[in-house]
């Protein structure tokens, strides 16, 4: 009897110890790992700075990008995520309430409910398009997307039947609406989602090596363009419907060929975003300031992309190396 | 006379009826499938009215608004517990962590398991996944603890009241059938992401076996024991805690073993909702198509699974008692005792064992003596109790002393820190190189290309076209009719309703794509599995090797099956099918072997003595008798294949699994849930039909008597 009392006392003290540990560490942040290599690099750069220069402990969580991630950030489950591309995010217009500033210039504005905080631009500017290899463009005489239908049988695979195949935007949460775009533009192609960036690129590399024509969705900066000669098909310029009904709330009602998604993508001033409550805390003021000042350049990312994706080097090592070699590039981001 | 002939007529009519029905069914289906695709689309006005997705999302919004504070409190408790364990494991000196895992393995499982656990932990550290592995261990440890705690309580309640048991059994059934993904995603919105929802989802997934086994264990305590305890004047509670629960411990420990294995599978999968650990590493590796990395992660999980499996089953095993003239072996198999050299090799080990034993007992007694002396200053009775309590724990006390010494050294003399980086031994590059070398080999390319082309062009594509072109009402009718003939009217009605639900959710086409993937996978499983099963049923050595492989396959979480396929076939829908085949093949191999070996020897002997050849015996006697077993294998394979559909979108799978992923990415719970439920419903319908079919077959063969 006595012993069971002692044991229960021990359990009780254990619970007390637990609850004393429950107070979260003040200098602790959680970040979502992006699901494309460029995003991973930008995020690792930010995390390295936070950890090594500002003394944070950052927990990196693997979480698929998309609306779910935005909601997790709004709920405070994740403190911040990196390199959101505005024209891919469906939630930005609903959840952000701020202006997007790039190098002092206003490049966009949001009037959502402010449940997510726009931390600032990353500095990387993204462009997306559909690409074909130059040899195919020259051989078949394809000048724009309008010529694709004429040669669709050349782009066909056993899986796509009579249609051509687009190696499409691989991740569902990115909201590329590839099939919708193809249908609206009357391109008789089938969009194949391969699940991951790596799978899509591997497919493209294999086709390139066989010198077959293929249509590939891709974005810049990407290492692929450094190794393989690709040309864009020049989709129509980016435009949105007025009013914009192509949203989840609008039940994805499109306005035909007049606007998105029947157009190409806009120039993306990528941004970091986080939980407003977390970054309003005084102990995170330094981190907030860092994100406002961060200005990571395309050229730097492109160099690291080659190291990580092609040479298969460890991401952390590559970022560390860049940080050690280029102190002049990041010194100005660090608040003093 | 006339009655008999009419029965004969009827059965003859039946004999022709079924094949001709099936034949006409297929002909009509083929004709219908040559119509345009439109006919296969579920009528839009129904799916527009039936906005299940919107209802779920509205309901979820309501719950979130009104109950989130409550779920958040629970989540916070679990989260703080998990963070505590995680911080402890990761921040502690690595030697301490090793000893915490090594010593229990050594004590329960002997030297072999101890050394194996050391190897496992070395592997975690060497591959650079030390932190991730410990996160998985922590996550699993906490969920297993909670599962066992609540499971044993619920199981005990079940054993005490039939009413409660009847109330619980349908709940337990549902918990076991539902794929974890269906509740994993909604859990995010109530319990946040990361450890807390993962642990709660694990509890739903892994608790049923321990509840069932506790219940049955307590109920199986012999009546005489209970009677004698009652006659000595035990009251009901004493009877329960002093007699029934201790006696049912082996059964409970078996439940713990199952809980551990199931928890591991789910904890790895929980990386999709942001739980850290090796699962996240494997997913990252798959995302980067980094085969070596994925392989390392998969091996970490495999070794961990085997370690925990052996550890927990060692707990429930009773030690065998050897004759006194036989030398006990600690590392080598005991049946090698007859070899002289083995005895010599074992000598130092047994000496080591005696020394350790002696040291442990001395230290424990010393500690007990000290405690007794100190406490006897206050109270003699307490002191004696404590002394006795301590002196009985020969292993725990020395272990704790070792832990304290390590902690002391780490904190005040020399900081040990995390696993030394210098010991890194990455097998990532060699694996990647080997795979690369293989994938550029022209012969291998021809093989994979041929296989891909065959599976796609000859199997998947025609079936896909057939199923997506066939009108929905025809498909529904076929399922309902099959349900009616195999199970009964009530089931046919339910089937029709369930299928209408799938159609009304607007995911009929996706369901058909999933169905065709599953059917192709199952067909391939049969084509590969049945021959393997036949070989195993004739050759015992082959069977033993195969059993080991299948055991290992079944301890691996299904997420890991994407890796080998990804290695050789890249992404795409065919790869998704092949991954499904690898994951769901074990039951069909096992049950073919079982079914064939179970056919009593006398039957085959009779057949042989009548001059039947080996093939004739197999085809005419053994196979028909093994049919029920085969159908159960088919049934389990189908269930596993459906479960696998959830993760195949990661490597290019389509259909309902992709819908679930789309739902998650858009935080559209309704969409994900509808697709998840559709997977469950299809699996349940096929499961019930096959089970009813086996029952009929068994009855017809006279293998069982009808109980009802």
HADDOCK unambig.tbl for C-alpha pairs under 7 A between the chains (distance, minus, plus):
assign (segid A and resid 18 and name CA) (segid B and resid 80 and name CA) 6.97 0.50 0.50
assign (segid A and resid 18 and name CA) (segid B and resid 81 and name CA) 6.34 0.50 0.50
assign (segid A and resid 18 and name CA) (segid B and resid 84 and name CA) 6.66 0.50 0.50
assign (segid A and resid 21 and name CA) (segid B and resid 84 and name CA) 6.66 0.50 0.50
assign (segid A and resid 22 and name CA) (segid B and resid 80 and name CA) 5.03 0.50 0.50
assign (segid A and resid 61 and name CA) (segid B and resid 274 and name CA) 5.66 0.50 0.50
assign (segid A and resid 61 and name CA) (segid B and resid 276 and name CA) 6.49 0.50 0.50
assign (segid A and resid 62 and name CA) (segid B and resid 271 and name CA) 6.88 0.50 0.50
assign (segid A and resid 62 and name CA) (segid B and resid 274 and name CA) 5.60 0.50 0.50
assign (segid A and resid 62 and name CA) (segid B and resid 280 and name CA) 6.03 0.50 0.50
assign (segid A and resid 63 and name CA) (segid B and resid 272 and name CA) 6.28 0.50 0.50
assign (segid A and resid 63 and name CA) (segid B and resid 273 and name CA) 6.49 0.50 0.50
assign (segid A and resid 63 and name CA) (segid B and resid 274 and name CA) 5.28 0.50 0.50
assign (segid A and resid 64 and name CA) (segid B and resid 665 and name CA) 6.54 0.50 0.50
assign (segid A and resid 65 and name CA) (segid B and resid 665 and name CA) 6.54 0.50 0.50
assign (segid A and resid 66 and name CA) (segid B and resid 665 and name CA) 4.84 0.50 0.50
assign (segid A and resid 66 and name CA) (segid B and resid 666 and name CA) 5.77 0.50 0.50
assign (segid A and resid 67 and name CA) (segid B and resid 665 and name CA) 5.84 0.50 0.50
assign (segid A and resid 67 and name CA) (segid B and resid 666 and name CA) 4.59 0.50 0.50
assign (segid A and resid 67 and name CA) (segid B and resid 667 and name CA) 5.48 0.50 0.50
assign (segid A and resid 68 and name CA) (segid B and resid 664 and name CA) 6.34 0.50 0.50
assign (segid A and resid 68 and name CA) (segid B and resid 665 and name CA) 5.43 0.50 0.50
assign (segid A and resid 68 and name CA) (segid B and resid 666 and name CA) 5.72 0.50 0.50
assign (segid A and resid 68 and name CA) (segid B and resid 667 and name CA) 4.37 0.50 0.50
assign (segid A and resid 77 and name CA) (segid B and resid 192 and name CA) 6.02 0.50 0.50
assign (segid A and resid 77 and name CA) (segid B and resid 193 and name CA) 6.18 0.50 0.50
assign (segid A and resid 172 and name CA) (segid B and resid 662 and name CA) 5.58 0.50 0.50
assign (segid A and resid 172 and name CA) (segid B and resid 665 and name CA) 6.56 0.50 0.50
assign (segid A and resid 173 and name CA) (segid B and resid 662 and name CA) 6.61 0.50 0.50
assign (segid A and resid 173 and name CA) (segid B and resid 665 and name CA) 4.46 0.50 0.50
assign (segid A and resid 173 and name CA) (segid B and resid 666 and name CA) 6.08 0.50 0.50
assign (segid A and resid 193 and name CA) (segid B and resid 652 and name CA) 6.87 0.50 0.50
assign (segid A and resid 194 and name CA) (segid B and resid 571 and name CA) 6.38 0.50 0.50
assign (segid A and resid 194 and name CA) (segid B and resid 572 and name CA) 6.26 0.50 0.50
assign (segid A and resid 194 and name CA) (segid B and resid 651 and name CA) 6.57 0.50 0.50
assign (segid A and resid 194 and name CA) (segid B and resid 652 and name CA) 4.72 0.50 0.50
assign (segid A and resid 195 and name CA) (segid B and resid 649 and name CA) 6.27 0.50 0.50
assign (segid A and resid 195 and name CA) (segid B and resid 650 and name CA) 5.14 0.50 0.50
assign (segid A and resid 195 and name CA) (segid B and resid 651 and name CA) 5.73 0.50 0.50
assign (segid A and resid 195 and name CA) (segid B and resid 652 and name CA) 5.35 0.50 0.50
assign (segid A and resid 196 and name CA) (segid B and resid 287 and name CA) 5.43 0.50 0.50
assign (segid A and resid 198 and name CA) (segid B and resid 287 and name CA) 6.20 0.50 0.50
assign (segid A and resid 198 and name CA) (segid B and resid 288 and name CA) 5.15 0.50 0.50
assign (segid A and resid 198 and name CA) (segid B and resid 289 and name CA) 5.68 0.50 0.50
assign (segid A and resid 199 and name CA) (segid B and resid 289 and name CA) 6.63 0.50 0.50
assign (segid A and resid 199 and name CA) (segid B and resid 571 and name CA) 5.85 0.50 0.50
